[in-house]
Amino acid sequence: MKTASSSPLFWRGWGRLELFIARRYLFAKKSHHAINIISGISVLGVAVATMAMVVTLSVFNGFQDLVADLFTAFDPELLVTPKDGQTIDAKDKDLLWLKKSDVVEVYTPVLEGQALVVEGGKQQVVTIKGVTDNVTKQGHIEDILYGEGHFCLHADILEYGILGIQLAQQLGLPANFENPLQVYAPKPGERVNIGNPLSSFNHDELQSPGVVFMVRQAKYDANYILTSLQFAQKLFDREGRVSSVELKLKDGLKTDKVKEQLKAQLGERFKVEDRYEQQNDVFRVMRIEKLISYLFLSFILLVACFNIIGSLSMLMIDKRQDIQTLRSLGATDSQICTIFRLEGHIISLAGALLGLVLGGVLCWIQQEYGIVRMGDSEGSFIIDTYPVSVYWTDILLVLVTVLAVGWLAIWYPVRYLSKKIL
């Protein structure tokens, strides 16, 4: 006749029983009050580390979104460029197909090139960006203009140039400069004539529309001049050719999905880049900084999880008598270890959930009230308070990290302590 302890039915619900016992050990009053305090400290330590991860990653997200917003007014939603880096016929069949595509709302041909500008004895190598008038529909370029004039690229026989604000400062020009800006570009395929250097350059003039632009990025503000596509094509001897095409998609379309569709349709001749890919160097640095911060905080979290080991070791000593009772009922050493491992996992999970809530609350407070400021005086930076953006993917990453680190910190120590103490 089989006894109750040897019957397989006796332990059929053992997995749930292990969890039940672990929960009871965590919340029940211990014989030594210090164990409760240490368990609470363990939960709090994991919560603080989790909260720090949520807040830090959200601040990095905030700065990334801020930089993306700065570029939004200047960079197109999608940029199509030839892979060989050369100019292409504006009437190329692929570009004509792109212009008529039902996913494209605004199609803007662009020609960029390097030129030399001269003003009052000062000279500067700049990037001339020639665009069509519909460039204002690509983004919010009119929102970054400063001056008493208005956005204008050409009028009758006059060609206008809108300078970046830092470039205007370097040349000593106001937003509404009176004398035309002298622009020189080398003639394609010609060597410089030492006897008459100017004969090797195309020369033209740009008038002021009374405004300058400010992207708040030196890459543009200190180097770019916006002008008409016709002016750029004439200056660089590239009549009827373009170096890229800027696209704005119709409302409701997902940029990533359309980008892949256009890549497949255009083939290997063209690159199709979204705003993040257009500024890949900037965002790559930010992603690396975020990754390094995440790794450092993960190590801090690992140290915080080691507090759980102290709590579990004291709990094992306190519950020796209960463990002997469980063994008498047929529990194996592996099952008893599982109870204390589950105890550790519950502590880490409780700390993770508490930390996520606290981190989310702190981020919300910063978003709504801007408690933490960038500086003591307003206007010292682009923004006055630290930006914060909470991504659900980061929340999921933090939760998985806390549970994984907690498992790594608990598994072996519990196995070792169970052999020594129990």
C-alpha positions as CSV (number, residue, x, y, z in Angstrom):
1,M,0.0,0.0,0.0
2,K,1.4,3.4,-1.0
3,T,1.8,6.2,1.5
4,A,0.7,9.7,0.9
5,S,4.3,11.0,0.7
6,S,5.1,8.5,-2.0
7,S,2.0,9.1,-4.1
8,P,2.6,11.1,-7.3
9,L,-0.8,12.8,-6.7
10,F,0.5,14.3,-3.4
11,W,2.9,16.5,-5.3
12,R,0.8,17.1,-8.4
13,G,0.3,20.8,-7.4
14,W,3.8,21.2,-6.0
15,G,4.8,24.0,-8.5
16,R,2.0,26.2,-7.3
17,L,2.8,25.2,-3.7
18,E,6.4,26.4,-4.1
19,L,5.2,29.8,-5.2
20,F,2.7,29.9,-2.4
21,I,5.3,29.2,0.2
22,A,7.7,31.7,-1.3
23,R,5.0,34.4,-1.2
24,R,4.2,33.5,2.4
25,Y,7.9,33.8,3.4
26,L,8.2,37.2,1.8
27,F,5.1,38.8,3.4
28,A,4.7,36.9,6.6
29,K,6.3,38.2,9.8
30,K,9.6,36.6,10.6
31,S,10.9,35.6,14.0
32,H,13.7,38.2,13.5
33,H,12.3,41.6,12.5
34,A,15.6,42.4,10.8
35,I,14.8,39.9,8.0
36,N,11.8,41.9,7.0
37,I,13.8,45.1,7.0
38,I,16.5,43.6,4.8
39,S,13.9,42.2,2.4
40,G,12.4,45.7,2.2
41,I,15.8,47.2,1.6
42,S,16.4,44.7,-1.2
43,V,13.2,45.6,-2.9
44,L,13.9,49.3,-2.5
45,G,17.5,48.8,-3.9
46,V,16.2,47.1,-7.0
47,A,13.4,49.7,-7.4
48,V,15.9,52.6,-7.2
49,A,18.2,51.0,-9.8
50,T,15.2,50.3,-12.1
51,M,13.9,53.9,-11.6
52,A,17.4,55.2,-12.6
53,M,17.4,53.1,-15.7
54,V,13.9,54.3,-16.8
55,V,14.7,58.0,-16.2
56,T,18.2,57.9,-17.8
57,L,17.0,56.1,-20.9
58,S,14.0,58.4,-21.2
59,V,16.3,61.5,-21.0
60,F,18.4,60.1,-23.8
61,N,15.2,59.6,-25.8
62,G,14.2,63.1,-25.1
63,F,17.5,64.5,-26.5
64,Q,17.2,62.3,-29.5
65,D,13.7,63.5,-30.2
66,L,14.8,67.1,-29.7
67,V,17.6,66.7,-32.3
68,A,15.2,65.0,-34.6
69,D,12.8,67.9,-34.3
70,L,15.5,70.4,-35.1
71,F,16.4,68.6,-38.3
72,T,12.7,68.2,-39.3
73,A,12.4,71.7,-40.6
74,F,15.4,71.2,-42.9
75,D,15.7,67.5,-43.7
76,P,13.0,65.9,-45.8
77,E,10.9,62.9,-44.7
78,L,12.7,60.8,-47.3
79,L,15.8,61.6,-49.4
80,V,16.6,59.8,-52.6
81,T,20.2,60.0,-53.9
82,P,22.2,58.2,-56.6
83,K,24.5,55.6,-55.0
84,D,27.4,56.6,-57.1
85,G,27.3,60.1,-55.7
86,Q,27.0,61.8,-59.1
87,T,24.3,64.0,-60.5
88,I,21.4,62.5,-62.5
89,D,19.1,63.7,-65.3
90,A,16.1,65.3,-63.7
91,K,14.0,63.5,-66.4
92,D,15.3,60.0,-65.6
93,K,12.6,57.5,-65.9
94,D,12.9,56.3,-62.3
95,L,12.6,59.9,-61.0
96,L,9.6,60.6,-63.2
97,W,8.0,57.4,-61.8
98,L,8.8,58.7,-58.3
99,K,7.3,62.1,-59.1
100,K,4.0,60.5,-60.2
101,S,3.9,57.9,-57.4
102,D,0.7,57.8,-55.4
103,V,2.5,57.8,-52.1
104,V,4.4,61.0,-52.7
105,E,2.7,64.3,-51.8
106,V,5.6,66.7,-52.4
107,Y,8.5,66.0,-54.8
108,T,11.4,68.5,-54.6
109,P,14.5,68.1,-56.9
110,V,17.7,69.3,-55.4
111,L,21.2,70.2,-56.6
112,E,24.0,70.7,-54.1
113,G,27.6,71.7,-54.6
114,Q,30.6,73.5,-53.0
115,A,31.2,77.1,-53.9
116,L,33.2,80.1,-52.7
117,V,31.4,83.2,-51.5
118,V,33.2,86.5,-51.2
119,E,32.0,89.6,-49.3
120,G,34.0,92.7,-48.3
121,G,37.4,90.9,-48.2
122,K,36.0,87.9,-46.4
123,Q,35.5,84.6,-48.1
124,Q,34.1,81.3,-47.2
125,V,33.6,77.8,-48.8
126,V,29.9,77.0,-48.5
127,T,27.4,74.4,-49.7
128,I,25.0,75.8,-52.2
129,K,21.6,74.0,-52.1
130,G,19.4,74.7,-55.0
131,V,15.7,73.7,-54.6
132,T,12.4,74.4,-56.2
133,D,9.8,76.7,-54.6
134,N,7.7,73.8,-53.2
135,V,10.5,73.1,-50.6
136,T,8.4,75.0,-48.1
137,K,5.8,72.2,-48.3
138,Q,8.4,69.6,-47.3
139,G,8.5,70.7,-43.7
140,H,8.4,73.8,-41.6
141,I,11.3,75.7,-43.1
142,E,9.5,79.1,-42.7
143,D,9.4,78.5,-38.9
144,I,13.3,78.7,-38.8
145,L,13.6,82.0,-40.7
146,Y,14.7,85.1,-38.9
147,G,14.6,88.7,-40.3
148,E,12.1,91.2,-41.7
149,G,11.9,89.7,-45.1
150,H,10.2,86.5,-46.3
151,F,11.1,83.2,-48.0
152,C,11.9,83.8,-51.6
153,L,14.3,82.1,-54.0
154,H,14.0,84.2,-57.2
155,A,12.0,87.0,-58.7
156,D,12.2,88.0,-62.3
157,I,15.9,88.1,-63.2
158,L,17.1,88.3,-59.5
159,E,18.3,85.2,-57.6
160,Y,18.1,85.2,-53.8
161,G,20.2,83.3,-51.3
162,I,19.1,82.5,-47.7
163,L,22.2,82.1,-45.5
164,G,22.6,80.1,-42.4
165,I,22.8,82.4,-39.4
166,Q,26.3,81.4,-38.4
167,L,27.5,81.8,-42.0
168,A,26.1,85.3,-42.1
169,Q,27.9,86.2,-38.9
170,Q,31.2,84.8,-40.2
171,L,30.8,87.0,-43.3
172,G,29.7,90.0,-41.2
173,L,26.4,90.2,-43.0
174,P,23.0,91.2,-41.6
175,A,19.8,89.3,-42.5
176,N,19.1,92.0,-45.1
177,F,22.4,92.7,-46.7
178,E,22.4,95.4,-49.4
179,N,25.3,94.5,-51.7
180,P,24.9,91.2,-53.7
181,L,26.9,88.2,-52.5
182,Q,29.6,87.1,-55.0
183,V,29.5,83.4,-55.6
184,Y,32.3,81.4,-57.4
185,A,32.3,77.7,-58.4
186,P,35.0,75.9,-60.4
187,K,34.1,74.9,-63.9
188,P,33.8,71.2,-64.3
189,G,36.8,69.5,-65.8
190,E,39.0,72.6,-66.1
191,R,42.3,73.2,-64.4
192,V,43.0,76.5,-62.7
193,N,44.6,79.1,-65.0
194,I,47.4,80.5,-62.9
195,G,47.6,83.6,-65.1
196,N,43.9,84.3,-64.8
197,P,42.4,82.2,-62.0
198,L,38.9,83.7,-62.2
199,S,38.5,82.4,-65.8
200,S,38.4,78.9,-64.3
201,F,35.4,79.7,-62.2
202,N,31.7,80.3,-62.9
203,H,30.6,83.5,-61.2
204,D,27.2,84.8,-60.2
205,E,25.5,86.9,-57.6
206,L,22.9,86.3,-54.9
207,Q,20.6,89.0,-53.5
208,S,19.2,89.0,-49.9
209,P,15.5,88.2,-49.3
210,G,15.9,89.8,-45.9
211,V,16.0,86.5,-43.8
212,V,18.4,84.0,-42.6
213,F,17.7,80.4,-41.3
214,M,18.7,78.8,-38.0
215,V,18.5,75.0,-37.6
216,R,20.6,75.3,-34.4
217,Q,23.1,72.8,-36.0
218,A,26.5,74.1,-37.2
219,K,26.4,71.6,-40.1
220,Y,23.7,73.8,-41.7
221,D,23.9,77.1,-40.0
222,A,27.6,77.7,-40.7
223,N,27.8,76.2,-44.2
224,Y,24.6,76.3,-46.2
225,I,23.0,78.8,-48.6
226,L,19.5,78.0,-49.9
227,T,18.7,79.3,-53.4
228,S,16.8,78.3,-56.5
229,L,17.5,75.1,-58.4
230,Q,18.0,77.1,-61.6
231,F,20.7,79.2,-60.0
232,A,22.6,76.1,-58.8
233,Q,22.3,74.3,-62.1
234,K,23.7,77.4,-63.9
235,L,26.5,78.0,-61.4
236,F,27.7,74.4,-61.5
237,D,27.1,73.8,-65.2
238,R,24.6,71.1,-64.4
239,E,21.6,72.2,-66.5
240,G,18.7,69.7,-66.3
241,R,20.5,67.6,-63.6
242,V,19.9,67.0,-59.9
243,S,22.0,65.5,-57.1
244,S,19.0,64.3,-55.0
245,V,15.2,64.3,-54.6
246,E,13.4,65.2,-51.4
247,L,10.0,63.6,-50.7
248,K,7.1,64.2,-48.4
249,L,4.7,61.3,-48.1
250,K,1.0,61.5,-48.0
251,D,-0.7,61.6,-44.6
252,G,-1.2,58.3,-42.9
253,L,1.6,56.4,-44.6
254,K,4.3,54.8,-42.5
255,T,7.8,56.1,-43.5
256,D,9.6,52.8,-42.9
257,K,7.2,50.7,-45.0
258,V,7.2,53.2,-47.9
259,K,11.0,53.5,-47.7
260,E,11.4,49.7,-48.3
261,Q,8.8,49.8,-51.1
262,L,10.7,52.6,-52.9
263,K,14.0,50.8,-52.4
264,A,12.6,47.7,-54.1
265,Q,11.2,49.8,-57.0
266,L,14.2,52.0,-57.6
267,G,16.7,49.1,-57.4
268,E,20.4,49.4,-56.9
269,R,20.9,52.8,-58.5
270,F,19.5,54.9,-55.6
271,K,19.6,55.2,-51.8
272,V,16.5,56.0,-49.9
273,E,17.1,57.4,-46.5
274,D,14.7,58.6,-43.7
275,R,15.6,61.5,-41.4
276,Y,17.5,59.4,-39.0
277,E,19.6,57.8,-41.7
278,Q,20.3,61.3,-43.2
279,Q,21.9,62.3,-39.9
280,N,23.3,58.9,-39.1
281,D,26.5,60.2,-37.6
282,V,24.7,62.3,-35.0
283,F,22.2,59.6,-34.0
284,R,24.8,56.9,-34.0
285,V,26.8,58.8,-31.3
286,M,23.6,59.3,-29.3
287,R,22.8,55.6,-29.5
288,I,26.3,54.6,-28.4
289,E,26.0,57.0,-25.4
290,K,22.6,55.5,-24.5
291,L,24.0,51.9,-24.8
292,I,27.0,52.7,-22.5
293,S,24.7,54.3,-19.9
294,Y,22.4,51.3,-20.1
295,L,25.4,48.9,-19.5
296,F,26.7,50.9,-16.5
297,L,23.3,51.0,-14.9
298,S,22.9,47.3,-15.5
299,F,26.1,46.7,-13.4
300,I,24.7,49.0,-10.7
301,L,21.5,46.9,-10.8
302,L,23.5,43.8,-10.4
303,V,25.1,45.2,-7.3
304,A,21.6,46.1,-6.0
305,C,20.5,42.5,-6.6
306,F,23.2,41.1,-4.4
307,N,21.3,42.6,-1.4
308,I,18.8,39.9,-2.1
309,I,21.3,37.2,-1.3
310,G,21.8,38.6,2.2
311,S,18.0,38.6,2.7
312,L,17.7,35.0,1.4
313,S,20.6,33.6,3.5
314,M,19.0,35.0,6.7
315,L,15.6,33.7,5.7
316,M,17.1,30.2,5.2
317,I,18.5,30.3,8.7
318,D,15.2,31.5,10.1
319,K,13.2,28.8,8.3
320,R,15.3,25.7,9.1
321,Q,12.6,24.1,11.1
322,D,10.0,24.7,8.3
323,I,12.4,23.1,5.8
324,Q,12.8,20.0,7.9
325,T,9.0,19.7,8.0
326,L,8.8,20.0,4.2
327,R,11.4,17.3,3.8
328,S,9.4,15.1,6.0
329,L,6.5,15.6,3.7
330,G,8.6,14.4,0.7
331,A,10.1,17.7,-0.6
332,T,13.5,17.3,-2.3
333,D,16.5,19.6,-1.9
334,S,15.9,20.9,-5.5
335,Q,12.3,21.8,-4.6
336,I,13.4,23.6,-1.4
337,C,16.0,25.6,-3.4
338,T,13.3,26.5,-5.8
339,I,11.2,28.0,-3.0
340,F,14.1,30.4,-2.1
341,R,14.9,31.2,-5.7
342,L,11.3,32.1,-6.2
343,E,11.5,34.3,-3.1
344,G,14.4,36.1,-4.7
345,H,12.6,36.4,-8.0
346,I,9.5,37.9,-6.3
347,I,11.8,40.5,-4.6
348,S,13.4,41.4,-7.9
349,L,10.0,41.6,-9.6
350,A,8.5,43.7,-6.9
351,G,11.5,46.0,-7.1
352,A,11.2,46.2,-10.9
353,L,7.5,47.0,-10.9
354,L,7.9,49.6,-8.1
355,G,10.9,51.1,-10.0
356,L,9.0,51.3,-13.3
357,V,6.1,53.1,-11.6
358,L,8.4,55.6,-9.8
359,G,10.4,56.1,-13.0
360,G,7.3,56.7,-15.0
361,V,6.0,59.2,-12.4
362,L,9.2,61.1,-12.4
363,C,9.3,61.3,-16.2
364,W,5.7,62.5,-16.2
365,I,6.5,65.2,-13.6
366,Q,9.5,66.4,-15.7
367,Q,7.4,66.5,-18.9
368,E,4.6,68.4,-17.3
369,Y,6.4,70.8,-14.9
370,G,10.1,70.8,-16.0
371,I,11.5,70.4,-12.5
372,V,15.1,69.8,-13.5
373,R,16.4,72.7,-15.6
374,M,19.3,72.9,-18.0
375,G,20.7,76.1,-16.5
376,D,20.0,78.9,-14.1
377,S,19.0,81.5,-16.7
378,E,16.4,81.1,-19.5
379,G,17.6,81.1,-23.1
380,S,21.1,79.8,-22.2
381,F,20.3,76.6,-24.1
382,I,17.9,75.5,-26.9
383,I,15.5,74.4,-24.2
384,D,15.2,75.4,-20.6
385,T,14.5,71.9,-19.0
386,Y,15.8,68.4,-19.6
387,P,13.6,66.7,-22.3
388,V,12.1,63.4,-21.5
389,S,10.5,60.8,-23.8
390,V,9.3,57.4,-22.4
391,Y,9.3,54.6,-25.0
392,W,7.4,51.4,-24.2
393,T,10.3,49.4,-25.8
394,D,12.6,50.8,-23.1
395,I,10.2,50.0,-20.4
396,L,10.1,46.4,-21.6
397,L,13.9,46.3,-22.0
398,V,14.3,47.5,-18.4
399,L,11.8,44.9,-17.0
400,V,13.5,42.1,-18.9
401,T,17.0,43.4,-17.8
402,V,16.0,43.5,-14.1
403,L,14.5,40.0,-14.2
404,A,17.5,38.6,-16.0
405,V,20.1,40.3,-13.8
406,G,18.1,39.2,-10.7
407,W,18.1,35.6,-12.0
408,L,21.8,35.6,-12.6
409,A,22.5,37.2,-9.2
410,I,20.3,34.6,-7.3
411,W,20.6,31.3,-9.0
412,Y,24.1,30.2,-8.0
413,P,24.3,31.8,-4.5
414,V,21.0,30.2,-3.5
415,R,22.2,26.8,-4.7
416,Y,25.5,27.3,-2.8
417,L,23.9,28.6,0.4
418,S,21.3,25.8,0.5
419,K,24.1,23.2,0.7
420,K,25.9,25.1,3.5
421,I,22.9,26.2,5.6
422,L,20.2,23.7,4.9
